[in-house]
Amino acid sequence: MKRRTLHSLLRPLEGDPPPELRVGIEEKISRAIERMAAASCDRIAVVKNGELVGMVVLEEALQAIGLTRGGEEVSPRDG
């Protein structure tokens, strides 16, 4: 199975989030979901080479790995 990273889920960044709400662009989608869950938030900033490049929304990250917030399985999104 291909390792899925955050590239395909990037959205424009809104604001300047704290360091604990940031994840590297090469991280697995599951790692971003773990960080959002730990911080009880629904979006996380994405960085590349120390620069903010966008954000990922929890709902889209869950869909990308075949889940929804309620735990119901769905088809993973292409990307």
N, C-alpha and C positions, 0 to 999 in steps of 0.2 A: 504494500500500500504506500502511495506517495505521501511524504511528510508535508502536511498543509501548514503554511505560515500565514501571516497576517496581510500580505500584499494585496490579496484579492478583496479584502474587506475594508480597506482604508476609506475614510470620509474626511472632509475638511475638518481641521481642528478648531474648536471653540474655546477660547480662554487659555489660561496657563496653569495646567494641573500640577499638583505637588508630585515630587519624585515617586512616592509610593503608588501613584496612579499612572505609572508609565511602564511600558514594556518595549523590548527591542523588536524591530521589524522582522527579524529572522526567528523569533520565538514561535513555538507551536500555538495554534489557536487555543488548545486546551489550557496552556499556561496563562494566556490572557484571561480566559474564563475563570480560572482559579484565583487570579489576582483581583478580578472584579468581585467575585463572591466574598473573598476575604475582607474587602473594603466596603461591602454592601453598596455597590454602585452599579450602574448599568452602562457605563462607557469607560474606556481607558485610552490614554494617549499613547501614540506609537512614536518611537524615536529611532533614528538611523544615524550612526556616527555622532551621537550626542545631540542631534538636532531634532526638534519636534517635526514630524512629517504628516501627522493626521491622527485620527482616532478610530476606534472600533467600538461598535455598539453590541451589547450583550446578546440581544435577540438575534442579530445577524450571525454572530459567532456561534451560537447554539445551533442555528439552522445549518450552518456550514458543516458541522460535524454530525448532523442528523438528529438533533434534539430540539425541544422547545422548552420554555420555562416550566411548564407543567410536567415535564418528563416524557411527553408523548413523542414517539419517534416520527420523523419526517424524512423525506428524501434529501440528501445533502445537495446544496447548491453547487452548480458548476463554477469552477474558478480555481 
